[in-house]
Amino acid sequence: MRKDTVVVSGGRPAHEHDAPVNPSVVLTSTYRGAGDLNDRDRTYARFTNPTWEAFEEVLADLEEAPVPALSYASGMAAVASVLTLVPVGGTLVMPQHCYQGTLQLAHRLEERGIFAVRTVDVADTEATIAAIQGADVLWLESPTNPMLEVADLPAVLAAAREAGVLSCVDNTFATPLLQRPLTLGADLVVHSVTKYLAGHSDVVLGAVVCSTPELRANLKKQRSLEGAIPGPFEAWLALRGVRTLSVRLERSMASAAELARRLSEHPGVAEVRYPGLPGDPGHERAAAQMDGGFGSIISVVPHADVAATQSLVESLSVWTPATSLGGVESLVERRRRHHDEPDTVPDTLLRLSVGIENVDDLWEDLKAGLDELADR
């Protein structure tokens, strides 16, 4: 089935007379059983839950994985689980710009002497491939958060495989409707399900998708031992959110493309990053490896200092000033308000997460603030 059908029809109960259309929320801490145990037994709710399994089935289908996904209590729990695959004394390669929580966790582990971290500009393919040599795990984002740099995923992932380096791609921004890293050569894919997959800013959840049963078994054991498991109700909400992913993404991407075009022409804007713009440095790569669109995130640097940029954010009425992204509402945030954001991110960079409101209302709200900046 095509992906926009999978989001609607996947993970449903069996097609039987009087069967419910939707899976149930299973609230239990344990399961009946007295015999010797094997991997097919549920046994205890820290190991699995039928409500998780429905969501994990759908996500695996979307990412074209051979085994079900693994759901986690948060996106960072999923990230932390994957980072346990870096051996003690090993080396992790990751983008200099990526989700700051991932960067913070990796550097904290480095400070404890668990492993070394090499950061690289993932838009520079040669430099990235050089950094892979002698490493153990490669972590990628493409497009990156919040700079929207685009990596040459097929080339870099092929180089990692040739070098025997395990690779993981955070696919949160693109979603599996636009990009499927396993088909491009990745070993693992991570999602902050909180964002586009759940899609309504009311769930905190993460997921890992594996390319082999062996990787999944390893990470499932790690998840069970660490207890980094989601609640069944959160998993159910995430599955319900996935049902509208295709239509939400279609609407938000169309608006993002139009807003990026208008922003690029406004005198109050110094720089716009959006892979869908023909002049964007990542446009050609994104067009080659992203299937059907360029996402709904725009990064904007206005002609303003920090104080004026902050005033612009506070003046908006349709856009919501808040962290996170991927919900139905449009969010705006000056990323360097987070003190742990890399200092190579411009002080005044605004990350826009475009929602599903009317595009002209979104633009008029932004334009009013930008016009005031341009008039100063």
C-alpha positions as CSV (number, residue, x, y, z in Angstrom):
1,M,0.0,0.0,0.0
2,R,1.0,3.6,-0.5
3,K,2.2,5.5,2.5
4,D,-0.8,7.8,2.7
5,T,-3.0,4.6,2.9
6,V,-0.7,2.9,5.5
7,V,-1.1,5.8,8.0
8,V,-4.9,5.3,7.9
9,S,-5.3,1.5,7.6
10,G,-2.2,0.1,9.4
11,G,-2.3,-1.3,13.0
12,R,-6.1,-2.0,12.9
13,P,-7.8,-5.0,14.6
14,A,-8.5,-8.0,12.5
15,H,-11.2,-7.7,9.8
16,E,-13.8,-9.7,11.6
17,H,-17.6,-9.2,12.1
18,D,-18.2,-6.8,15.0
19,A,-14.5,-6.2,15.6
20,P,-13.7,-2.7,16.7
21,V,-12.3,-0.4,14.0
22,N,-9.7,1.0,16.4
23,P,-7.3,-0.8,18.6
24,S,-8.0,-0.7,22.3
25,V,-5.9,1.0,25.1
26,V,-4.6,-2.0,27.1
27,L,-4.1,-1.0,30.7
28,T,-2.2,-3.8,32.4
29,S,1.0,-4.3,34.3
30,T,1.3,-8.0,33.7
31,Y,-0.1,-10.9,31.6
32,R,-1.4,-14.4,32.5
33,G,1.1,-17.3,32.1
34,A,2.7,-20.1,34.1
35,G,5.0,-22.0,31.7
36,D,8.6,-21.5,30.6
37,L,9.1,-18.2,28.8
38,N,10.2,-17.5,25.3
39,D,10.5,-14.3,23.2
40,R,6.9,-14.6,22.0
41,D,5.5,-14.2,25.5
42,R,4.4,-10.8,26.7
43,T,4.9,-11.7,30.4
44,Y,5.2,-8.2,31.9
45,A,4.2,-4.7,30.8
46,R,7.7,-3.4,30.8
47,F,8.5,-5.7,27.9
48,T,5.6,-5.0,25.6
49,N,1.9,-3.9,25.3
50,P,-0.6,-4.5,22.5
51,T,-1.3,-0.8,22.2
52,W,2.4,-0.1,21.6
53,E,2.5,-2.9,19.1
54,A,-0.2,-1.4,16.8
55,F,1.8,1.9,16.6
56,E,5.1,0.0,16.1
57,E,3.6,-2.0,13.3
58,V,2.5,1.2,11.4
59,L,5.8,3.0,11.9
60,A,7.7,0.0,10.6
61,D,5.5,-0.2,7.5
62,L,6.1,3.5,6.9
63,E,9.8,3.3,7.2
64,E,9.9,0.0,5.2
65,A,11.6,-1.9,8.0
66,P,11.6,-5.7,8.2
67,V,10.8,-5.7,11.9
68,P,8.4,-3.7,14.1
69,A,9.6,-0.4,15.5
70,L,10.3,0.1,19.2
71,S,8.5,2.9,21.0
72,Y,9.9,4.8,24.0
73,A,8.8,7.2,26.7
74,S,10.3,10.2,24.8
75,G,12.4,11.0,21.8
76,M,15.4,11.4,24.1
77,A,14.8,8.0,25.6
78,A,15.1,6.6,22.0
79,V,18.2,8.6,21.4
80,A,19.8,7.4,24.7
81,S,19.0,3.8,23.8
82,V,20.8,4.1,20.4
83,L,23.8,5.8,22.0
84,T,24.3,2.6,24.2
85,L,25.4,1.0,20.9
86,V,28.6,3.1,20.9
87,P,31.2,0.9,22.7
88,V,33.0,2.1,25.8
89,G,36.1,3.9,24.5
90,G,34.6,4.1,21.0
91,T,33.8,7.1,18.8
92,L,30.5,8.7,17.8
93,V,30.4,11.0,14.7
94,M,27.5,13.5,14.7
95,P,26.5,16.8,13.1
96,Q,27.8,20.0,14.6
97,H,24.2,21.2,14.2
98,C,21.5,18.8,15.3
99,Y,18.9,18.6,18.1
100,Q,20.6,20.2,21.1
101,G,19.3,17.5,23.5
102,T,21.1,14.9,21.4
103,L,24.3,17.0,21.4
104,Q,24.1,17.6,25.1
105,L,23.7,13.9,25.9
106,A,26.5,12.9,23.7
107,H,28.9,15.4,25.2
108,R,27.9,14.5,28.7
109,L,28.7,10.9,28.0
110,E,32.0,12.0,26.5
111,E,32.8,14.0,29.6
112,R,32.3,10.8,31.6
113,G,34.8,9.0,29.4
114,I,32.2,6.7,27.9
115,F,33.2,7.5,24.3
116,A,34.6,10.3,22.1
117,V,32.5,12.6,20.0
118,R,33.5,14.0,16.6
119,T,31.3,16.7,15.2
120,V,31.2,17.5,11.5
121,D,29.3,19.7,9.0
122,V,27.1,17.0,7.4
123,A,26.6,19.2,4.3
124,D,30.3,18.6,3.6
125,T,30.2,15.0,2.3
126,E,34.0,14.6,2.0
127,A,34.6,15.8,5.6
128,T,31.8,13.6,6.9
129,I,33.2,10.5,5.2
130,A,36.7,11.3,6.5
131,A,35.3,11.7,10.0
132,I,33.7,8.2,9.8
133,Q,37.0,6.5,9.4
134,G,37.9,4.7,12.7
135,A,34.5,5.5,14.3
136,D,32.0,3.2,15.7
137,V,28.6,4.9,15.2
138,L,27.5,7.6,12.8
139,W,24.6,9.8,13.9
140,L,22.9,11.9,11.2
141,E,20.1,14.5,10.9
142,S,19.0,15.6,7.5
143,P,17.7,18.3,7.3
144,T,19.5,19.3,10.5
145,N,17.9,21.1,13.4
146,P,17.7,24.1,13.3
147,M,20.1,25.0,10.4
148,L,18.4,22.8,7.8
149,E,21.6,21.5,6.3
150,V,21.1,18.5,4.0
151,A,23.4,15.6,4.1
152,D,24.1,13.4,1.0
153,L,22.5,10.4,2.8
154,P,23.1,7.7,0.1
155,A,26.8,8.6,-0.2
156,V,27.5,9.0,3.5
157,L,25.5,5.9,4.6
158,A,27.3,3.8,1.9
159,A,30.6,5.0,3.2
160,A,29.6,4.1,6.8
161,R,28.6,0.6,5.7
162,E,31.9,0.1,3.8
163,A,33.8,1.2,6.9
164,G,31.8,-1.1,9.2
165,V,30.3,1.9,11.1
166,L,26.8,1.6,12.5
167,S,24.6,4.4,11.2
168,C,21.5,6.1,12.6
169,V,19.4,8.8,11.1
170,D,17.0,11.1,13.1
171,N,14.1,11.3,10.6
172,T,11.9,13.5,12.8
173,F,11.9,16.6,10.4
174,A,11.3,14.6,7.2
175,T,9.0,11.9,8.5
176,P,8.8,8.6,6.6
177,L,6.4,10.1,4.2
178,L,9.2,12.2,2.7
179,Q,12.4,10.2,3.5
180,R,13.1,6.6,4.4
181,P,16.7,6.3,5.6
182,L,16.7,2.5,5.9
183,T,16.1,2.3,2.1
184,L,19.1,4.7,1.7
185,G,21.4,2.4,3.7
186,A,20.9,3.4,7.4
187,D,21.0,0.7,10.1
188,L,18.6,2.6,12.4
189,V,16.1,5.4,12.3
190,V,15.0,7.5,15.3
191,H,11.9,9.6,15.7
192,S,10.7,12.1,18.2
193,V,7.1,10.9,17.8
194,T,6.1,13.9,19.9
195,K,6.5,16.0,16.7
196,Y,4.9,15.2,13.3
197,L,3.9,11.6,13.9
198,A,1.6,12.3,16.9
199,G,1.1,15.8,15.5
200,H,-1.0,17.6,18.1
201,S,1.5,18.8,20.8
202,D,-0.2,16.6,23.4
203,V,2.1,13.5,23.5
204,V,5.7,12.9,24.5
205,L,6.9,9.7,22.8
206,G,9.9,8.4,20.9
207,A,10.7,5.5,18.5
208,V,13.6,3.6,17.0
209,V,13.2,1.6,13.7
210,C,15.8,-1.2,13.1
211,S,17.1,-2.7,9.9
212,T,17.6,-6.2,11.3
213,P,16.0,-8.5,13.9
214,E,19.3,-8.6,15.8
215,L,19.5,-4.8,16.3
216,R,15.9,-4.8,17.4
217,A,16.4,-7.6,19.9
218,N,19.4,-5.8,21.4
219,L,17.6,-2.5,21.7
220,K,14.4,-4.1,23.0
221,K,16.4,-5.8,25.8
222,Q,18.0,-2.4,26.6
223,R,14.6,-0.7,26.7
224,S,13.2,-3.4,29.0
225,L,16.1,-3.2,31.4
226,E,16.1,0.6,31.5
227,G,12.3,0.9,31.7
228,A,12.2,3.6,29.0
229,I,8.8,2.6,28.0
230,P,5.8,4.6,26.8
231,G,2.4,4.6,28.5
232,P,-0.3,2.8,26.6
233,F,-2.5,5.8,26.4
234,E,0.4,7.9,24.9
235,A,1.0,5.2,22.3
236,W,-2.7,5.1,21.4
237,L,-2.8,8.9,21.0
238,A,0.3,8.7,18.8
239,L,-1.4,6.1,16.6
240,R,-4.5,8.3,16.3
241,G,-2.3,11.2,15.3
242,V,-0.5,9.2,12.6
243,R,-3.9,8.7,10.9
244,T,-3.9,12.3,9.7
245,L,-0.1,12.6,9.1
246,S,-0.5,12.7,5.3
247,V,-3.1,15.4,5.2
248,R,-1.4,17.5,7.9
249,L,1.9,17.3,6.2
250,E,0.5,18.1,2.8
251,R,-1.1,21.3,4.1
252,S,1.8,22.4,6.3
253,M,4.4,21.9,3.5
254,A,2.3,23.8,1.0
255,S,2.2,26.7,3.4
256,A,5.9,26.4,4.4
257,A,6.9,26.6,0.7
258,E,4.8,29.8,0.2
259,L,6.0,31.4,3.4
260,A,9.6,30.7,2.6
261,R,9.2,32.3,-0.8
262,R,7.6,35.4,0.7
263,L,10.2,35.6,3.5
264,S,13.1,35.4,1.0
265,E,11.7,38.6,-0.7
266,H,11.1,40.6,2.5
267,P,13.6,43.4,3.2
268,G,13.4,42.7,6.9
269,V,14.9,39.2,6.4
270,A,18.7,38.6,6.2
271,E,18.6,34.9,5.4
272,V,16.0,32.1,4.9
273,R,16.9,28.4,5.0
274,Y,14.3,26.0,3.5
275,P,15.3,23.1,1.3
276,G,12.4,23.7,-1.0
277,L,13.8,27.1,-2.1
278,P,15.6,26.7,-5.5
279,G,18.5,28.8,-4.2
280,D,18.9,26.9,-0.9
281,P,22.3,25.2,-0.5
282,G,20.6,21.9,0.2
283,H,17.9,22.1,-2.5
284,E,19.3,19.7,-5.1
285,R,20.2,17.1,-2.5
286,A,16.9,17.3,-0.8
287,A,15.1,17.1,-4.1
288,A,17.0,13.9,-4.9
289,Q,16.5,12.1,-1.7
290,M,13.3,13.5,-0.2
291,D,10.2,12.0,-1.7
292,G,7.3,14.4,-2.3
293,G,8.3,17.5,-0.4
294,F,10.7,19.4,1.7
295,G,9.1,19.5,5.1
296,S,7.4,22.2,7.1
297,I,10.3,23.8,9.0
298,I,11.8,27.2,8.0
299,S,14.8,28.9,9.6
300,V,14.9,32.7,9.3
301,V,17.5,35.3,10.4
302,P,15.9,38.8,10.5
303,H,17.8,42.1,10.0
304,A,17.7,42.8,13.7
305,D,19.5,42.4,17.0
306,V,18.5,39.9,19.7
307,A,16.2,42.4,21.5
308,A,14.4,43.4,18.3
309,T,14.0,39.8,17.3
310,Q,12.6,38.9,20.7
311,S,10.1,41.8,20.3
312,L,9.1,40.4,16.9
313,V,8.4,37.0,18.4
314,E,6.4,38.5,21.3
315,S,4.3,40.7,18.8
316,L,2.9,37.7,16.9
317,S,-0.7,36.6,17.5
318,V,-1.3,33.8,15.1
319,W,2.1,32.1,15.6
320,T,2.7,30.6,19.1
321,P,6.0,31.3,20.7
322,A,7.0,27.9,22.0
323,T,9.6,25.2,21.6
324,S,8.9,21.9,19.8
325,L,7.5,21.5,16.3
326,G,5.3,19.4,14.1
327,G,1.9,20.1,15.6
328,V,-1.2,21.5,13.9
329,E,-0.4,25.0,15.3
330,S,2.4,27.1,13.9
331,L,5.2,27.7,16.4
332,V,8.1,30.2,16.4
333,E,11.2,30.1,18.6
334,R,14.5,32.0,18.8
335,R,16.7,28.9,19.2
336,R,19.6,30.6,21.0
337,R,17.3,31.3,24.0
338,H,18.4,27.7,24.8
339,H,21.8,28.3,26.3
340,D,23.0,24.9,25.1
341,E,22.3,25.6,21.5
342,P,25.7,25.6,19.6
343,D,27.2,29.1,19.3
344,T,27.5,28.6,15.5
345,V,23.7,29.0,15.4
346,P,23.0,32.7,14.8
347,D,21.8,34.6,17.9
348,T,18.7,35.8,16.1
349,L,17.8,32.6,14.1
350,L,14.1,31.9,14.3
351,R,12.9,28.4,13.8
352,L,9.4,28.3,12.3
353,S,7.3,25.2,12.5
354,V,4.5,25.7,10.0
355,G,1.1,24.3,11.0
356,I,-2.2,24.0,9.2
357,E,-3.7,27.5,9.7
358,N,-4.6,29.7,6.7
359,V,-1.3,30.6,5.0
360,D,-2.3,34.3,4.5
361,D,-3.1,34.7,8.2
362,L,0.3,33.3,9.0
363,W,2.0,35.6,6.6
364,E,0.1,38.7,7.6
365,D,1.1,38.1,11.2
366,L,4.8,37.6,10.3
367,K,4.8,40.5,7.8
368,A,3.5,43.0,10.4
369,G,6.4,42.2,12.7
370,L,8.9,42.2,9.9
371,D,7.6,45.4,8.4
372,E,8.2,47.1,11.8
373,L,11.8,45.9,11.8
374,A,12.4,47.1,8.3
375,D,11.0,50.5,9.1
376,R,13.4,51.0,12.0
